[in-house]
């Protein structure tokens, strides 16, 4: 688990705001290890169910993996 988190922290991500929808999309880039991508997808799905707002904003965070 520690190596997965380290890989996530070291990888790039795109931050996409949509003020009309009130969202902040955090789009993580794919990692070289397919098993990491599968774990990240599960983590994204779990995080999205919390409907957490980005601190000091009204933007709900949406976590995604990949370019779509």
mmJSON file of the N, C-alpha and C atoms, coordinates in Angstrom:
{"data_MODEL":{"atom_site":{
"group_PDB":["ATOM","ATOM","ATOM","ATOM","ATOM","ATOM","ATOM","ATOM","ATOM","ATOM","ATOM","ATOM","ATOM","ATOM","ATOM","ATOM","ATOM","ATOM","ATOM","ATOM","ATOM","ATOM","ATOM","ATOM","ATOM","ATOM","ATOM","ATOM","ATOM","ATOM","ATOM","ATOM","ATOM","ATOM","ATOM","ATOM","ATOM","ATOM","ATOM","ATOM","ATOM","ATOM","ATOM","ATOM","ATOM","ATOM","ATOM","ATOM","ATOM","ATOM","ATOM","ATOM","ATOM","ATOM","ATOM","ATOM","ATOM","ATOM","ATOM","ATOM","ATOM","ATOM","ATOM","ATOM","ATOM","ATOM","ATOM","ATOM","ATOM","ATOM","ATOM","ATOM","ATOM","ATOM","ATOM","ATOM","ATOM","ATOM","ATOM","ATOM","ATOM","ATOM","ATOM","ATOM","ATOM","ATOM","ATOM","ATOM","ATOM","ATOM","ATOM","ATOM","ATOM","ATOM","ATOM","ATOM","ATOM","ATOM","ATOM","ATOM","ATOM","ATOM","ATOM","ATOM","ATOM","ATOM","ATOM","ATOM","ATOM","ATOM","ATOM","ATOM","ATOM","ATOM","ATOM","ATOM","ATOM","ATOM","ATOM","ATOM","ATOM","ATOM","ATOM","ATOM","ATOM","ATOM","ATOM","ATOM","ATOM","ATOM","ATOM","ATOM","ATOM","ATOM","ATOM","ATOM","ATOM","ATOM","ATOM","ATOM","ATOM","ATOM","ATOM","ATOM","ATOM","ATOM","ATOM","ATOM","ATOM","ATOM","ATOM","ATOM","ATOM","ATOM","ATOM","ATOM","ATOM","ATOM","ATOM","ATOM","ATOM","ATOM","ATOM","ATOM","ATOM","ATOM","ATOM","ATOM","ATOM","ATOM","ATOM","ATOM","ATOM","ATOM","ATOM","ATOM","ATOM","ATOM","ATOM","ATOM","ATOM","ATOM","ATOM","ATOM","ATOM","ATOM","ATOM","ATOM","ATOM","ATOM","ATOM","ATOM","ATOM","ATOM","ATOM","ATOM","ATOM","ATOM","ATOM","ATOM","ATOM","ATOM","ATOM","ATOM"],
"id":[1,2,3,4,5,6,7,8,9,10,11,12,13,14,15,16,17,18,19,20,21,22,23,24,25,26,27,28,29,30,31,32,33,34,35,36,37,38,39,40,41,42,43,44,45,46,47,48,49,50,51,52,53,54,55,56,57,58,59,60,61,62,63,64,65,66,67,68,69,70,71,72,73,74,75,76,77,78,79,80,81,82,83,84,85,86,87,88,89,90,91,92,93,94,95,96,97,98,99,100,101,102,103,104,105,106,107,108,109,110,111,112,113,114,115,116,117,118,119,120,121,122,123,124,125,126,127,128,129,130,131,132,133,134,135,136,137,138,139,140,141,142,143,144,145,146,147,148,149,150,151,152,153,154,155,156,157,158,159,160,161,162,163,164,165,166,167,168,169,170,171,172,173,174,175,176,177,178,179,180,181,182,183,184,185,186,187,188,189,190,191,192,193,194,195,196,197,198,199,200,201,202,203,204],
"type_symbol":["N","C","C","N","C","C","N","C","C","N","C","C","N","C","C","N","C","C","N","C","C","N","C","C","N","C","C","N","C","C","N","C","C","N","C","C","N","C","C","N","C","C","N","C","C","N","C","C","N","C","C","N","C","C","N","C","C","N","C","C","N","C","C","N","C","C","N","C","C","N","C","C","N","C","C","N","C","C","N","C","C","N","C","C","N","C","C","N","C","C","N","C","C","N","C","C","N","C","C","N","C","C","N","C","C","N","C","C","N","C","C","N","C","C","N","C","C","N","C","C","N","C","C","N","C","C","N","C","C","N","C","C","N","C","C","N","C","C","N","C","C","N","C","C","N","C","C","N","C","C","N","C","C","N","C","C","N","C","C","N","C","C","N","C","C","N","C","C","N","C","C","N","C","C","N","C","C","N","C","C","N","C","C","N","C","C","N","C","C","N","C","C","N","C","C","N","C","C","N","C","C","N","C","C"],
"label_atom_id":["N","CA","C","N","CA","C","N","CA","C","N","CA","C","N","CA","C","N","CA","C","N","CA","C","N","CA","C","N","CA","C","N","CA","C","N","CA","C","N","CA","C","N","CA","C","N","CA","C","N","CA","C","N","CA","C","N","CA","C","N","CA","C","N","CA","C","N","CA","C","N","CA","C","N","CA","C","N","CA","C","N","CA","C","N","CA","C","N","CA","C","N","CA","C","N","CA","C","N","CA","C","N","CA","C","N","CA","C","N","CA","C","N","CA","C","N","CA","C","N","CA","C","N","CA","C","N","CA","C","N","CA","C","N","CA","C","N","CA","C","N","CA","C","N","CA","C","N","CA","C","N","CA","C","N","CA","C","N","CA","C","N","CA","C","N","CA","C","N","CA","C","N","CA","C","N","CA","C","N","CA","C","N","CA","C","N","CA","C","N","CA","C","N","CA","C","N","CA","C","N","CA","C","N","CA","C","N","CA","C","N","CA","C","N","CA","C","N","CA","C","N","CA","C","N","CA","C","N","CA","C","N","CA","C","N","CA","C"],
"label_alt_id":[null,null,null,null,null,null,null,null,null,null,null,null,null,null,null,null,null,null,null,null,null,null,null,null,null,null,null,null,null,null,null,null,null,null,null,null,null,null,null,null,null,null,null,null,null,null,null,null,null,null,null,null,null,null,null,null,null,null,null,null,null,null,null,null,null,null,null,null,null,null,null,null,null,null,null,null,null,null,null,null,null,null,null,null,null,null,null,null,null,null,null,null,null,null,null,null,null,null,null,null,null,null,null,null,null,null,null,null,null,null,null,null,null,null,null,null,null,null,null,null,null,null,null,null,null,null,null,null,null,null,null,null,null,null,null,null,null,null,null,null,null,null,null,null,null,null,null,null,null,null,null,null,null,null,null,null,null,null,null,null,null,null,null,null,null,null,null,null,null,null,null,null,null,null,null,null,null,null,null,null,null,null,null,null,null,null,null,null,null,null,null,null,null,null,null,null,null,null,null,null,null,null,null,null],
"label_comp_id":["UNK","UNK","UNK","UNK","UNK","UNK","UNK","UNK","UNK","UNK","UNK","UNK","UNK","UNK","UNK","UNK","UNK","UNK","UNK","UNK","UNK","UNK","UNK","UNK","UNK","UNK","UNK","UNK","UNK","UNK","UNK","UNK","UNK","UNK","UNK","UNK","UNK","UNK","UNK","UNK","UNK","UNK","UNK","UNK","UNK","UNK","UNK","UNK","UNK","UNK","UNK","UNK","UNK","UNK","UNK","UNK","UNK","UNK","UNK","UNK","UNK","UNK","UNK","UNK","UNK","UNK","UNK","UNK","UNK","UNK","UNK","UNK","UNK","UNK","UNK","UNK","UNK","UNK","UNK","UNK","UNK","UNK","UNK","UNK","UNK","UNK","UNK","UNK","UNK","UNK","UNK","UNK","UNK","UNK","UNK","UNK","UNK","UNK","UNK","UNK","UNK","UNK","UNK","UNK","UNK","UNK","UNK","UNK","UNK","UNK","UNK","UNK","UNK","UNK","UNK","UNK","UNK","UNK","UNK","UNK","UNK","UNK","UNK","UNK","UNK","UNK","UNK","UNK","UNK","UNK","UNK","UNK","UNK","UNK","UNK","UNK","UNK","UNK","UNK","UNK","UNK","UNK","UNK","UNK","UNK","UNK","UNK","UNK","UNK","UNK","UNK","UNK","UNK","UNK","UNK","UNK","UNK","UNK","UNK","UNK","UNK","UNK","UNK","UNK","UNK","UNK","UNK","UNK","UNK","UNK","UNK","UNK","UNK","UNK","UNK","UNK","UNK","UNK","UNK","UNK","UNK","UNK","UNK","UNK","UNK","UNK","UNK","UNK","UNK","UNK","UNK","UNK","UNK","UNK","UNK","UNK","UNK","UNK","UNK","UNK","UNK","UNK","UNK","UNK"],
"label_asym_id":["A","A","A","A","A","A","A","A","A","A","A","A","A","A","A","A","A","A","A","A","A","A","A","A","A","A","A","A","A","A","A","A","A","A","A","A","A","A","A","A","A","A","A","A","A","A","A","A","A","A","A","A","A","A","A","A","A","A","A","A","A","A","A","A","A","A","A","A","A","A","A","A","A","A","A","A","A","A","A","A","A","A","A","A","A","A","A","A","A","A","A","A","A","A","A","A","A","A","A","A","A","A","A","A","A","A","A","A","A","A","A","A","A","A","A","A","A","A","A","A","A","A","A","A","A","A","A","A","A","A","A","A","A","A","A","A","A","A","A","A","A","A","A","A","A","A","A","A","A","A","A","A","A","A","A","A","A","A","A","A","A","A","A","A","A","A","A","A","A","A","A","A","A","A","A","A","A","A","A","A","A","A","A","A","A","A","A","A","A","A","A","A","A","A","A","A","A","A","A","A","A","A","A","A"],
"label_entity_id":["1","1","1","1","1","1","1","1","1","1","1","1","1","1","1","1","1","1","1","1","1","1","1","1","1","1","1","1","1","1","1","1","1","1","1","1","1","1","1","1","1","1","1","1","1","1","1","1","1","1","1","1","1","1","1","1","1","1","1","1","1","1","1","1","1","1","1","1","1","1","1","1","1","1","1","1","1","1","1","1","1","1","1","1","1","1","1","1","1","1","1","1","1","1","1","1","1","1","1","1","1","1","1","1","1","1","1","1","1","1","1","1","1","1","1","1","1","1","1","1","1","1","1","1","1","1","1","1","1","1","1","1","1","1","1","1","1","1","1","1","1","1","1","1","1","1","1","1","1","1","1","1","1","1","1","1","1","1","1","1","1","1","1","1","1","1","1","1","1","1","1","1","1","1","1","1","1","1","1","1","1","1","1","1","1","1","1","1","1","1","1","1","1","1","1","1","1","1","1","1","1","1","1","1"],
"label_seq_id":[1,1,1,2,2,2,3,3,3,4,4,4,5,5,5,6,6,6,7,7,7,8,8,8,9,9,9,10,10,10,11,11,11,12,12,12,13,13,13,14,14,14,15,15,15,16,16,16,17,17,17,18,18,18,19,19,19,20,20,20,21,21,21,22,22,22,23,23,23,24,24,24,25,25,25,26,26,26,27,27,27,28,28,28,29,29,29,30,30,30,31,31,31,32,32,32,33,33,33,34,34,34,35,35,35,36,36,36,37,37,37,38,38,38,39,39,39,40,40,40,41,41,41,42,42,42,43,43,43,44,44,44,45,45,45,46,46,46,47,47,47,48,48,48,49,49,49,50,50,50,51,51,51,52,52,52,53,53,53,54,54,54,55,55,55,56,56,56,57,57,57,58,58,58,59,59,59,60,60,60,61,61,61,62,62,62,63,63,63,64,64,64,65,65,65,66,66,66,67,67,67,68,68,68],
"pdbx_PDB_ins_code":[null,null,null,null,null,null,null,null,null,null,null,null,null,null,null,null,null,null,null,null,null,null,null,null,null,null,null,null,null,null,null,null,null,null,null,null,null,null,null,null,null,null,null,null,null,null,null,null,null,null,null,null,null,null,null,null,null,null,null,null,null,null,null,null,null,null,null,null,null,null,null,null,null,null,null,null,null,null,null,null,null,null,null,null,null,null,null,null,null,null,null,null,null,null,null,null,null,null,null,null,null,null,null,null,null,null,null,null,null,null,null,null,null,null,null,null,null,null,null,null,null,null,null,null,null,null,null,null,null,null,null,null,null,null,null,null,null,null,null,null,null,null,null,null,null,null,null,null,null,null,null,null,null,null,null,null,null,null,null,null,null,null,null,null,null,null,null,null,null,null,null,null,null,null,null,null,null,null,null,null,null,null,null,null,null,null,null,null,null,null,null,null,null,null,null,null,null,null,null,null,null,null,null,null],
"Cartn_x":[0.821,0.0,0.871,1.954,2.827,3.421,3.814,4.398,3.356,2.109,1.037,0.835,0.758,0.578,1.766,2.958,4.146,4.05,3.612,3.479,2.433,1.332,0.294,0.834,1.523,2.049,3.1,3.821,4.878,4.379,3.149,2.633,1.934,1.688,1.029,-0.476,-1.153,-2.615,-3.063,-4.224,-4.833,-5.935,-6.011,-7.071,-7.99,-9.257,-10.211,-11.389,-11.566,-12.687,-13.86,-15.037,-16.274,-17.182,-17.14,-17.897,-19.4,-19.825,-21.259,-21.806,-21.03,-21.446,-21.028,-20.126,-19.647,-18.729,-17.838,-16.954,-15.496,-14.64,-13.209,-12.812,-12.445,-12.06,-10.555,-10.156,-8.746,-8.532,-7.88,-7.687,-6.247,-6.099,-4.79,-4.336,-3.051,-2.503,-2.273,-2.38,-2.138,-0.711,-0.549,0.774,1.259,2.531,3.111,2.619,2.228,1.81,0.283,-0.195,-1.64,-2.375,-1.75,-2.409,-2.575,-1.646,-1.799,-3.007,-3.149,-4.299,-5.618,-5.685,-6.911,-7.197,-6.168,-6.336,-6.734,-6.153,-6.489,-7.939,-8.415,-9.811,-10.749,-10.449,-11.263,-11.201,-10.008,-9.848,-10.639,-10.569,-11.336,-12.832,-13.324,-14.749,-15.153,-14.33,-14.629,-14.612,-13.614,-13.524,-14.691,-15.119,-16.237,-17.541,-17.714,-18.953,-19.062,-17.941,-17.97,-18.473,-18.443,-18.87,-18.211,-16.917,-16.142,-15.946,-16.07,-15.812,-14.366,-13.797,-12.451,-12.474,-11.509,-11.531,-11.679,-12.502,-12.769,-13.408,-14.066,-14.792,-16.116,-16.923,-18.145,-17.995,-16.748,-16.487,-16.393,-17.246,-17.213,-16.112,-15.249,-14.127,-14.579,-14.116,-14.374,-13.021,-12.763,-11.492,-11.661,-10.736,-10.771,-9.364,-9.307,-8.036,-8.071,-7.068,-6.973,-7.454,-7.518,-7.782,-9.251,-10.141,-11.578,-12.281],
"Cartn_y":[-1.188,0.0,1.261,1.206,2.376,2.713,1.693,1.958,2.506,2.074,2.62,4.102,4.455,5.866,6.706,6.182,6.904,7.144,6.136,6.273,7.326,7.362,8.368,9.763,9.937,11.251,11.75,10.838,11.224,11.391,10.976,11.081,12.423,12.723,13.976,13.809,14.942,14.962,16.269,16.229,17.428,17.879,19.191,19.762,20.553,20.176,20.782,21.315,22.623,23.218,23.444,23.253,23.537,24.26,25.589,26.377,26.267,26.056,25.893,24.641,23.543,22.282,22.198,23.112,23.101,21.935,21.627,20.474,20.839,20.076,20.1,18.665,18.414,17.072,16.922,15.892,15.54,14.306,14.51,13.419,12.923,11.745,11.136,10.471,10.529,9.881,8.404,7.587,6.151,5.905,4.854,4.443,3.267,2.966,1.892,0.515,0.371,-0.91,-1.035,-2.02,-2.186,-2.458,-3.201,-3.482,-2.206,-1.256,0.035,0.78,0.762,1.429,0.853,-0.453,-1.084,-0.641,-0.56,-0.109,1.36,2.176,3.597,3.797,3.009,3.108,2.836,1.825,1.517,2.656,3.204,4.319,5.535,5.835,6.957,6.761,5.573,5.3,5.498,5.025,5.199,6.668,7.392,8.812,9.6,9.242,9.956,9.775,8.643,8.425,9.351,9.912,10.802,12.195,12.556,13.873,14.997,14.868,15.831,17.125,18.245,19.542,19.94,20.598,21.118,22.207,22.203,23.17,24.619,25.337,26.769,27.092,26.107,26.332,25.578,25.764,24.969,23.918,23.591,22.649,21.221,20.349,18.933,18.256,17.507,16.856,15.563,15.374,14.168,13.597,12.367,11.72,10.781,10.89,10.045,9.561,8.492,7.976,7.995,8.581,8.574,9.845,9.818,11.035,11.358,10.486,10.723,11.11],
"Cartn_z":[0.0,0.0,0.0,0.752,0.834,-0.527,-1.287,-2.605,-3.572,-3.44,-4.275,-3.982,-2.717,-2.351,-2.817,-2.683,-3.144,-4.648,-5.395,-6.848,-7.205,-6.455,-6.706,-6.442,-5.318,-4.951,-5.933,-6.569,-7.502,-8.935,-9.205,-10.569,-10.779,-12.026,-12.369,-12.333,-12.18,-12.201,-12.829,-13.457,-14.019,-13.071,-12.832,-12.014,-12.931,-12.956,-13.885,-13.08,-13.105,-12.372,-13.316,-12.785,-13.501,-12.512,-12.562,-11.595,-11.811,-13.046,-13.311,-12.642,-12.688,-12.073,-10.608,-10.19,-8.815,-8.52,-9.48,-9.298,-9.541,-8.917,-9.168,-9.476,-10.727,-11.131,-10.985,-10.265,-10.109,-10.975,-12.114,-13.069,-12.955,-12.379,-12.191,-13.484,-13.754,-14.945,-14.652,-15.695,-15.547,-15.077,-14.296,-13.84,-14.686,-14.61,-15.422,-14.998,-13.763,-13.211,-13.295,-14.042,-14.237,-12.919,-12.028,-10.742,-9.927,-10.076,-9.402,-9.964,-11.289,-11.908,-11.4,-11.26,-10.755,-9.327,-8.509,-7.129,-7.082,-7.954,-7.993,-8.412,-9.375,-9.784,-8.613,-7.832,-6.653,-5.644,-5.442,-4.518,-4.994,-6.276,-6.838,-6.606,-6.866,-6.672,-5.221,-4.294,-2.865,-2.474,-2.948,-2.621,-3.204,-4.404,-5.034,-4.273,-3.598,-2.846,-1.642,-1.185,-0.024,-0.371,-1.665,-2.138,-1.333,-1.142,-0.365,-1.142,-0.436,-1.048,-0.811,-1.83,-1.687,-0.624,0.291,1.405,0.948,1.682,1.476,0.135,-0.48,-1.736,-1.654,-2.663,-2.789,-3.884,-4.246,-5.329,-4.79,-5.326,-4.969,-5.769,-5.091,-5.759,-6.426,-7.653,-8.418,-8.831,-8.459,-8.75,-9.94,-10.907,-12.104,-12.413,-13.192,-13.681,-15.184,-15.792,-17.244,-17.886,-19.184,-19.965,-20.171,-19.71,-19.94,-18.682],
"occupancy":[1.0,1.0,1.0,1.0,1.0,1.0,1.0,1.0,1.0,1.0,1.0,1.0,1.0,1.0,1.0,1.0,1.0,1.0,1.0,1.0,1.0,1.0,1.0,1.0,1.0,1.0,1.0,1.0,1.0,1.0,1.0,1.0,1.0,1.0,1.0,1.0,1.0,1.0,1.0,1.0,1.0,1.0,1.0,1.0,1.0,1.0,1.0,1.0,1.0,1.0,1.0,1.0,1.0,1.0,1.0,1.0,1.0,1.0,1.0,1.0,1.0,1.0,1.0,1.0,1.0,1.0,1.0,1.0,1.0,1.0,1.0,1.0,1.0,1.0,1.0,1.0,1.0,1.0,1.0,1.0,1.0,1.0,1.0,1.0,1.0,1.0,1.0,1.0,1.0,1.0,1.0,1.0,1.0,1.0,1.0,1.0,1.0,1.0,1.0,1.0,1.0,1.0,1.0,1.0,1.0,1.0,1.0,1.0,1.0,1.0,1.0,1.0,1.0,1.0,1.0,1.0,1.0,1.0,1.0,1.0,1.0,1.0,1.0,1.0,1.0,1.0,1.0,1.0,1.0,1.0,1.0,1.0,1.0,1.0,1.0,1.0,1.0,1.0,1.0,1.0,1.0,1.0,1.0,1.0,1.0,1.0,1.0,1.0,1.0,1.0,1.0,1.0,1.0,1.0,1.0,1.0,1.0,1.0,1.0,1.0,1.0,1.0,1.0,1.0,1.0,1.0,1.0,1.0,1.0,1.0,1.0,1.0,1.0,1.0,1.0,1.0,1.0,1.0,1.0,1.0,1.0,1.0,1.0,1.0,1.0,1.0,1.0,1.0,1.0,1.0,1.0,1.0,1.0,1.0,1.0,1.0,1.0,1.0,1.0,1.0,1.0,1.0,1.0,1.0],
"B_iso_or_equiv":[0.0,0.0,0.0,0.0,0.0,0.0,0.0,0.0,0.0,0.0,0.0,0.0,0.0,0.0,0.0,0.0,0.0,0.0,0.0,0.0,0.0,0.0,0.0,0.0,0.0,0.0,0.0,0.0,0.0,0.0,0.0,0.0,0.0,0.0,0.0,0.0,0.0,0.0,0.0,0.0,0.0,0.0,0.0,0.0,0.0,0.0,0.0,0.0,0.0,0.0,0.0,0.0,0.0,0.0,0.0,0.0,0.0,0.0,0.0,0.0,0.0,0.0,0.0,0.0,0.0,0.0,0.0,0.0,0.0,0.0,0.0,0.0,0.0,0.0,0.0,0.0,0.0,0.0,0.0,0.0,0.0,0.0,0.0,0.0,0.0,0.0,0.0,0.0,0.0,0.0,0.0,0.0,0.0,0.0,0.0,0.0,0.0,0.0,0.0,0.0,0.0,0.0,0.0,0.0,0.0,0.0,0.0,0.0,0.0,0.0,0.0,0.0,0.0,0.0,0.0,0.0,0.0,0.0,0.0,0.0,0.0,0.0,0.0,0.0,0.0,0.0,0.0,0.0,0.0,0.0,0.0,0.0,0.0,0.0,0.0,0.0,0.0,0.0,0.0,0.0,0.0,0.0,0.0,0.0,0.0,0.0,0.0,0.0,0.0,0.0,0.0,0.0,0.0,0.0,0.0,0.0,0.0,0.0,0.0,0.0,0.0,0.0,0.0,0.0,0.0,0.0,0.0,0.0,0.0,0.0,0.0,0.0,0.0,0.0,0.0,0.0,0.0,0.0,0.0,0.0,0.0,0.0,0.0,0.0,0.0,0.0,0.0,0.0,0.0,0.0,0.0,0.0,0.0,0.0,0.0,0.0,0.0,0.0,0.0,0.0,0.0,0.0,0.0,0.0],
"pdbx_formal_charge":[null,null,null,null,null,null,null,null,null,null,null,null,null,null,null,null,null,null,null,null,null,null,null,null,null,null,null,null,null,null,null,null,null,null,null,null,null,null,null,null,null,null,null,null,null,null,null,null,null,null,null,null,null,null,null,null,null,null,null,null,null,null,null,null,null,null,null,null,null,null,null,null,null,null,null,null,null,null,null,null,null,null,null,null,null,null,null,null,null,null,null,null,null,null,null,null,null,null,null,null,null,null,null,null,null,null,null,null,null,null,null,null,null,null,null,null,null,null,null,null,null,null,null,null,null,null,null,null,null,null,null,null,null,null,null,null,null,null,null,null,null,null,null,null,null,null,null,null,null,null,null,null,null,null,null,null,null,null,null,null,null,null,null,null,null,null,null,null,null,null,null,null,null,null,null,null,null,null,null,null,null,null,null,null,null,null,null,null,null,null,null,null,null,null,null,null,null,null,null,null,null,null,null,null],
"auth_seq_id":[1,1,1,2,2,2,3,3,3,4,4,4,5,5,5,6,6,6,7,7,7,8,8,8,9,9,9,10,10,10,11,11,11,12,12,12,13,13,13,14,14,14,15,15,15,16,16,16,17,17,17,18,18,18,19,19,19,20,20,20,21,21,21,22,22,22,23,23,23,24,24,24,25,25,25,26,26,26,27,27,27,28,28,28,29,29,29,30,30,30,31,31,31,32,32,32,33,33,33,34,34,34,35,35,35,36,36,36,37,37,37,38,38,38,39,39,39,40,40,40,41,41,41,42,42,42,43,43,43,44,44,44,45,45,45,46,46,46,47,47,47,48,48,48,49,49,49,50,50,50,51,51,51,52,52,52,53,53,53,54,54,54,55,55,55,56,56,56,57,57,57,58,58,58,59,59,59,60,60,60,61,61,61,62,62,62,63,63,63,64,64,64,65,65,65,66,66,66,67,67,67,68,68,68],
"auth_comp_id":["UNK","UNK","UNK","UNK","UNK","UNK","UNK","UNK","UNK","UNK","UNK","UNK","UNK","UNK","UNK","UNK","UNK","UNK","UNK","UNK","UNK","UNK","UNK","UNK","UNK","UNK","UNK","UNK","UNK","UNK","UNK","UNK","UNK","UNK","UNK","UNK","UNK","UNK","UNK","UNK","UNK","UNK","UNK","UNK","UNK","UNK","UNK","UNK","UNK","UNK","UNK","UNK","UNK","UNK","UNK","UNK","UNK","UNK","UNK","UNK","UNK","UNK","UNK","UNK","UNK","UNK","UNK","UNK","UNK","UNK","UNK","UNK","UNK","UNK","UNK","UNK","UNK","UNK","UNK","UNK","UNK","UNK","UNK","UNK","UNK","UNK","UNK","UNK","UNK","UNK","UNK","UNK","UNK","UNK","UNK","UNK","UNK","UNK","UNK","UNK","UNK","UNK","UNK","UNK","UNK","UNK","UNK","UNK","UNK","UNK","UNK","UNK","UNK","UNK","UNK","UNK","UNK","UNK","UNK","UNK","UNK","UNK","UNK","UNK","UNK","UNK","UNK","UNK","UNK","UNK","UNK","UNK","UNK","UNK","UNK","UNK","UNK","UNK","UNK","UNK","UNK","UNK","UNK","UNK","UNK","UNK","UNK","UNK","UNK","UNK","UNK","UNK","UNK","UNK","UNK","UNK","UNK","UNK","UNK","UNK","UNK","UNK","UNK","UNK","UNK","UNK","UNK","UNK","UNK","UNK","UNK","UNK","UNK","UNK","UNK","UNK","UNK","UNK","UNK","UNK","UNK","UNK","UNK","UNK","UNK","UNK","UNK","UNK","UNK","UNK","UNK","UNK","UNK","UNK","UNK","UNK","UNK","UNK","UNK","UNK","UNK","UNK","UNK","UNK"],
"auth_asym_id":["A","A","A","A","A","A","A","A","A","A","A","A","A","A","A","A","A","A","A","A","A","A","A","A","A","A","A","A","A","A","A","A","A","A","A","A","A","A","A","A","A","A","A","A","A","A","A","A","A","A","A","A","A","A","A","A","A","A","A","A","A","A","A","A","A","A","A","A","A","A","A","A","A","A","A","A","A","A","A","A","A","A","A","A","A","A","A","A","A","A","A","A","A","A","A","A","A","A","A","A","A","A","A","A","A","A","A","A","A","A","A","A","A","A","A","A","A","A","A","A","A","A","A","A","A","A","A","A","A","A","A","A","A","A","A","A","A","A","A","A","A","A","A","A","A","A","A","A","A","A","A","A","A","A","A","A","A","A","A","A","A","A","A","A","A","A","A","A","A","A","A","A","A","A","A","A","A","A","A","A","A","A","A","A","A","A","A","A","A","A","A","A","A","A","A","A","A","A","A","A","A","A","A","A"],
"auth_atom_id":["N","CA","C","N","CA","C","N","CA","C","N","CA","C","N","CA","C","N","CA","C","N","CA","C","N","CA","C","N","CA","C","N","CA","C","N","CA","C","N","CA","C","N","CA","C","N","CA","C","N","CA","C","N","CA","C","N","CA","C","N","CA","C","N","CA","C","N","CA","C","N","CA","C","N","CA","C","N","CA","C","N","CA","C","N","CA","C","N","CA","C","N","CA","C","N","CA","C","N","CA","C","N","CA","C","N","CA","C","N","CA","C","N","CA","C","N","CA","C","N","CA","C","N","CA","C","N","CA","C","N","CA","C","N","CA","C","N","CA","C","N","CA","C","N","CA","C","N","CA","C","N","CA","C","N","CA","C","N","CA","C","N","CA","C","N","CA","C","N","CA","C","N","CA","C","N","CA","C","N","CA","C","N","CA","C","N","CA","C","N","CA","C","N","CA","C","N","CA","C","N","CA","C","N","CA","C","N","CA","C","N","CA","C","N","CA","C","N","CA","C","N","CA","C","N","CA","C","N","CA","C","N","CA","C","N","CA","C"],
"pdbx_PDB_model_num":[1,1,1,1,1,1,1,1,1,1,1,1,1,1,1,1,1,1,1,1,1,1,1,1,1,1,1,1,1,1,1,1,1,1,1,1,1,1,1,1,1,1,1,1,1,1,1,1,1,1,1,1,1,1,1,1,1,1,1,1,1,1,1,1,1,1,1,1,1,1,1,1,1,1,1,1,1,1,1,1,1,1,1,1,1,1,1,1,1,1,1,1,1,1,1,1,1,1,1,1,1,1,1,1,1,1,1,1,1,1,1,1,1,1,1,1,1,1,1,1,1,1,1,1,1,1,1,1,1,1,1,1,1,1,1,1,1,1,1,1,1,1,1,1,1,1,1,1,1,1,1,1,1,1,1,1,1,1,1,1,1,1,1,1,1,1,1,1,1,1,1,1,1,1,1,1,1,1,1,1,1,1,1,1,1,1,1,1,1,1,1,1,1,1,1,1,1,1,1,1,1,1,1,1]
}}}
